Amino acid sequence: MSRPMSDEDRRRQISVRGLAGAENVAELKRNFNRHLHFTLVKDRNVATARDYYFALAHTVRDHLVGRWLRTQQYYYEKDPKRIYYLSLEFYMGRTLTNTMVNLALQSGCDEMLYQLGLDMEELQEIEEDAGLGNGGLGRLAACFLDSMATLGLAAYGYGIRYEFGIFNQRIAGGWQVEEADDWLRYGNPWEKARPEYTIPVRFYGRVEHGPGGARWLDTQVVLAVPYDTPVPGYRNNTVNTLRLWSARAPNDFNLKDFNVGGYVQAVLDRNLAENISRVLYPNDNFFEGKELRLKQEYFVVAATLHDIIRRFKSAKFGSRDPVRTSFETFPDKVAIQLNDTHPSLAIPELMRILVDEERLGWDEAWNITVRTCAYTNHTVLPEALERWPVHLLESLLPRHLQLIYEINQRFLDRVYASFPGDHDRLRRMSLVEEGAVKRINMAHLCIVGSHAVNGVAAIHSQILKDSV
């Protein structure tokens, strides 16, 4: 005799069986078992709940791949203006449920797991949070990526693939205890490594000026390896990309400084380079002037701009003139949105590329940079505003400091022409703050180097206009 139907069974029957086609469920089940066997090399006798989660994630990801490829092919064919959202934080959270909802797969997967005797909610709980952000700033970035995919905009997110995201919180004896968030320890089924697009990022060194312009020499190189995560729009077949950079030491890192006896230490020293993408700083409303943080900020900016320019040069309707690429159309094809001041070095870095490498004149390069960059301000609290000490920039990024000084001088000349004799205004508006420690005000750099500035709400934008 069959048992009476429980409320849970009745809910399942109404919500799942009425919506999921039998053929669709059978195909999902075949793919689930295929991934369990061939991707995870397990069978039902030895598989754990985590194995079932991974099999489900790979099954859902299969439905993303075709859409992902077709979206990128479409962007190549149409060559629209592309939006590049630069942020040191992306608080994406979990991917499985969001993807199933956006691809209209949830009812089919529910039914498939029900038939296999597995619990959807249990598997969803196994997924690690991609907690690559502290709060509002990182969550805003994640929401924008979702929105832009749903609107069908050609948009890319760029950030850092931190090995350790926002710390896990445990309460012990009534106190918060922070634990490391090792979110990648079991692997991440959603990302795809792209080592063929690895980019060298340079630090330190010295600048030499000659007849051919400035040259940045004797630098230390760290490799930026990209990992791509799909960002599906809501039921519109658009899948955009979040590209996160991971730091790797080059094979010859420090080895040239050692004889054979120093080999082990040289290999251990590779950690110095790879620390750049090790951990997310657990604060987005307080400025800490740490060298590692500045390295992170330049690392993501340098790798991203290299990637943006590579894509611009190889675009179907872009300028592929081998003699001299025309950058006049750059602002028509590229929009760079700076999420707070963390990626502010994009402004001097783009100037460095245009002036030093592409040999454009200063005025032309500056016009392109300003028309390309836009800035979202997140706070006007003094303790949160980034003000980097000049001596740190001089050591880490000597060429960029020279460019910032030049940007500041030309800006102050314009201010003085408009307000002659108003020295207080010059002091107030300068990118360089004089004091016991000379500092660069990164918010001022963003405002001067962008064609559009906004706050995170209308009232915030008004505060910026009135007081900043």
NORRAZI-V148459 format. One record per residue. N is the residue number from 1. RES is the residue in three letters. SS is DSSP state (H for helix, E for strand, C for the rest). PSI is psi as a letter, one per 40 degrees, with the letter a starting at -180 (* if undefined). Layout:
n={N:N}
res={RES:RES}
ss={SS:SS}
psi={PSI:PSI}
This chain:
n={1:2:3:4:5:6:7:8:9:10:11:12:13:14:15:16:17:18:19:20:21:22:23:24:25:26:27:28:29:30:31:32:33:34:35:36:37:38:39:40:41:42:43:44:45:46:47:48:49:50:51:52:53:54:55:56:57:58:59:60:61:62:63:64:65:66:67:68:69:70:71:72:73:74:75:76:77:78:79:80:81:82:83:84:85:86:87:88:89:90:91:92:93:94:95:96:97:98:99:100:101:102:103:104:105:106:107:108:109:110:111:112:113:114:115:116:117:118:119:120:121:122:123:124:125:126:127:128:129:130:131:132:133:134:135:136:137:138:139:140:141:142:143:144:145:146:147:148:149:150:151:152:153:154:155:156:157:158:159:160:161:162:163:164:165:166:167:168:169:170:171:172:173:174:175:176:177:178:179:180:181:182:183:184:185:186:187:188:189:190:191:192:193:194:195:196:197:198:199:200:201:202:203:204:205:206:207:208:209:210:211:212:213:214:215:216:217:218:219:220:221:222:223:224:225:226:227:228:229:230:231:232:233:234:235:236:237:238:239:240:241:242:243:244:245:246:247:248:249:250:251:252:253:254:255:256:257:258:259:260:261:262:263:264:265:266:267:268:269:270:271:272:273:274:275:276:277:278:279:280:281:282:283:284:285:286:287:288:289:290:291:292:293:294:295:296:297:298:299:300:301:302:303:304:305:306:307:308:309:310:311:312:313:314:315:316:317:318:319:320:321:322:323:324:325:326:327:328:329:330:331:332:333:334:335:336:337:338:339:340:341:342:343:344:345:346:347:348:349:350:351:352:353:354:355:356:357:358:359:360:361:362:363:364:365:366:367:368:369:370:371:372:373:374:375:376:377:378:379:380:381:382:383:384:385:386:387:388:389:390:391:392:393:394:395:396:397:398:399:400:401:402:403:404:405:406:407:408:409:410:411:412:413:414:415:416:417:418:419:420:421:422:423:424:425:426:427:428:429:430:431:432:433:434:435:436:437:438:439:440:441:442:443:444:445:446:447:448:449:450:451:452:453:454:455:456:457:458:459:460:461:462:463:464:465:466:467:468}
res={MET:SER:ARG:PRO:MET:SER:ASP:GLU:ASP:ARG:ARG:ARG:GLN:ILE:SER:VAL:ARG:GLY:LEU:ALA:GLY:ALA:GLU:ASN:VAL:ALA:GLU:LEU:LYS:ARG:ASN:PHE:ASN:ARG:HIS:LEU:HIS:PHE:THR:LEU:VAL:LYS:ASP:ARG:ASN:VAL:ALA:THR:ALA:ARG:ASP:TYR:TYR:PHE:ALA:LEU:ALA:HIS:THR:VAL:ARG:ASP:HIS:LEU:VAL:GLY:ARG:TRP:LEU:ARG:THR:GLN:GLN:TYR:TYR:TYR:GLU:LYS:ASP:PRO:LYS:ARG:ILE:TYR:TYR:LEU:SER:LEU:GLU:PHE:TYR:MET:GLY:ARG:THR:LEU:THR:ASN:THR:MET:VAL:ASN:LEU:ALA:LEU:GLN:SER:GLY:CYS:ASP:GLU:MET:LEU:TYR:GLN:LEU:GLY:LEU:ASP:MET:GLU:GLU:LEU:GLN:GLU:ILE:GLU:GLU:ASP:ALA:GLY:LEU:GLY:ASN:GLY:GLY:LEU:GLY:ARG:LEU:ALA:ALA:CYS:PHE:LEU:ASP:SER:MET:ALA:THR:LEU:GLY:LEU:ALA:ALA:TYR:GLY:TYR:GLY:ILE:ARG:TYR:GLU:PHE:GLY:ILE:PHE:ASN:GLN:ARG:ILE:ALA:GLY:GLY:TRP:GLN:VAL:GLU:GLU:ALA:ASP:ASP:TRP:LEU:ARG:TYR:GLY:ASN:PRO:TRP:GLU:LYS:ALA:ARG:PRO:GLU:TYR:THR:ILE:PRO:VAL:ARG:PHE:TYR:GLY:ARG:VAL:GLU:HIS:GLY:PRO:GLY:GLY:ALA:ARG:TRP:LEU:ASP:THR:GLN:VAL:VAL:LEU:ALA:VAL:PRO:TYR:ASP:THR:PRO:VAL:PRO:GLY:TYR:ARG:ASN:ASN:THR:VAL:ASN:THR:LEU:ARG:LEU:TRP:SER:ALA:ARG:ALA:PRO:ASN:ASP:PHE:ASN:LEU:LYS:ASP:PHE:ASN:VAL:GLY:GLY:TYR:VAL:GLN:ALA:VAL:LEU:ASP:ARG:ASN:LEU:ALA:GLU:ASN:ILE:SER:ARG:VAL:LEU:TYR:PRO:ASN:ASP:ASN:PHE:PHE:GLU:GLY:LYS:GLU:LEU:ARG:LEU:LYS:GLN:GLU:TYR:PHE:VAL:VAL:ALA:ALA:THR:LEU:HIS:ASP:ILE:ILE:ARG:ARG:PHE:LYS:SER:ALA:LYS:PHE:GLY:SER:ARG:ASP:PRO:VAL:ARG:THR:SER:PHE:GLU:THR:PHE:PRO:ASP:LYS:VAL:ALA:ILE:GLN:LEU:ASN:ASP:THR:HIS:PRO:SER:LEU:ALA:ILE:PRO:GLU:LEU:MET:ARG:ILE:LEU:VAL:ASP:GLU:GLU:ARG:LEU:GLY:TRP:ASP:GLU:ALA:TRP:ASN:ILE:THR:VAL:ARG:THR:CYS:ALA:TYR:THR:ASN:HIS:THR:VAL:LEU:PRO:GLU:ALA:LEU:GLU:ARG:TRP:PRO:VAL:HIS:LEU:LEU:GLU:SER:LEU:LEU:PRO:ARG:HIS:LEU:GLN:LEU:ILE:TYR:GLU:ILE:ASN:GLN:ARG:PHE:LEU:ASP:ARG:VAL:TYR:ALA:SER:PHE:PRO:GLY:ASP:HIS:ASP:ARG:LEU:ARG:ARG:MET:SER:LEU:VAL:GLU:GLU:GLY:ALA:VAL:LYS:ARG:ILE:ASN:MET:ALA:HIS:LEU:CYS:ILE:VAL:GLY:SER:HIS:ALA:VAL:ASN:GLY:VAL:ALA:ALA:ILE:HIS:SER:GLN:ILE:LEU:LYS:ASP:SER:VAL}
ss={C:C:C:C:C:C:H:H:H:H:H:H:H:H:H:H:H:C:C:C:C:H:H:H:H:H:H:H:H:H:H:H:H:H:H:H:H:H:H:C:C:C:C:C:C:C:C:C:H:H:H:H:H:H:H:H:H:H:H:H:H:H:H:H:H:H:H:H:H:H:H:H:H:H:H:H:H:H:C:C:C:E:E:E:E:E:C:C:C:E:E:E:E:C:C:H:H:H:H:H:H:H:C:C:C:H:H:H:H:H:H:H:H:H:H:C:C:C:C:H:H:H:H:H:H:H:C:C:C:E:E:E:C:C:C:H:H:H:H:H:H:H:H:H:H:H:H:H:H:H:C:C:C:C:E:E:E:E:E:E:C:C:C:E:C:C:C:E:E:E:E:E:C:C:E:E:E:E:E:C:C:C:C:C:C:C:C:C:C:C:E:E:E:E:E:E:E:E:E:E:E:E:E:C:C:E:E:E:E:E:C:C:E:E:E:E:E:C:C:E:E:E:E:E:E:E:E:E:E:E:E:E:C:C:C:C:C:C:E:E:E:E:E:E:E:E:E:E:E:C:C:C:C:C:H:H:H:C:C:H:H:H:H:H:H:H:H:H:C:H:H:H:H:H:H:H:H:C:E:C:C:C:C:C:C:C:C:C:C:C:H:H:H:H:H:H:H:H:H:H:H:H:H:H:H:H:H:H:H:H:H:H:H:C:C:C:C:C:C:C:C:C:C:C:C:C:C:C:C:H:H:H:H:E:E:E:E:E:E:C:H:H:H:C:C:H:H:H:H:H:H:H:H:H:H:H:H:C:C:C:C:H:H:H:H:H:H:H:H:H:H:H:E:E:E:E:C:C:C:C:C:C:C:C:C:C:E:E:E:H:H:H:H:H:H:H:C:H:H:H:H:H:H:H:H:H:H:H:H:H:H:H:H:H:H:H:H:H:C:C:C:C:H:H:H:H:H:H:H:C:C:E:E:C:C:C:C:C:E:E:E:H:H:H:H:H:H:H:C:C:C:E:E:E:C:C:C:H:H:H:H:H:H:H:H:H:H:C}
psi={h:i:i:i:h:i:d:d:d:d:d:d:d:d:d:d:d:e:d:h:i:d:d:d:d:d:d:d:d:d:d:d:d:d:d:d:d:d:d:e:f:i:i:e:d:e:i:i:d:d:d:d:d:d:d:d:d:d:d:d:d:d:e:d:d:d:d:d:d:d:d:d:d:d:d:d:d:d:f:i:h:i:h:h:h:h:h:e:h:h:g:d:a:i:d:d:d:d:d:d:d:d:e:f:e:d:d:d:d:d:d:d:d:d:d:e:f:i:h:d:d:d:d:d:d:d:h:i:h:g:f:f:i:d:b:d:d:d:d:d:d:d:d:d:d:d:d:d:d:d:e:f:i:g:i:h:i:h:a:h:g:h:d:h:a:h:i:i:h:i:h:h:f:e:i:h:h:h:i:i:g:g:e:e:d:e:i:h:e:d:i:h:i:g:d:e:f:h:h:h:h:i:i:a:a:i:h:h:h:a:d:e:a:i:h:h:i:f:i:h:h:h:h:h:h:i:h:h:h:i:g:h:i:h:f:e:e:h:h:a:h:h:h:h:h:h:h:i:i:i:d:e:h:e:d:e:e:i:a:d:d:e:d:d:d:d:d:d:e:d:d:d:d:e:d:d:f:d:i:h:h:f:h:e:f:h:h:h:f:i:d:d:d:d:d:d:d:d:d:d:d:d:d:d:d:d:d:d:d:d:d:d:d:e:i:d:e:a:h:f:h:d:d:h:h:h:e:d:e:d:e:d:e:h:h:h:h:h:g:a:e:d:f:d:e:d:d:d:d:d:d:d:d:d:d:d:d:e:f:i:i:d:d:d:d:d:d:d:d:d:e:d:i:i:h:h:h:e:i:e:h:d:e:e:h:h:g:h:h:d:d:d:d:d:d:d:g:d:d:d:d:d:d:d:d:d:d:d:d:d:d:d:d:d:d:d:d:d:g:h:e:g:d:d:d:d:d:d:e:i:d:h:h:i:a:d:h:h:i:h:h:d:d:d:d:d:d:d:e:i:e:h:h:i:a:e:i:d:d:d:d:d:d:d:d:d:d:*}
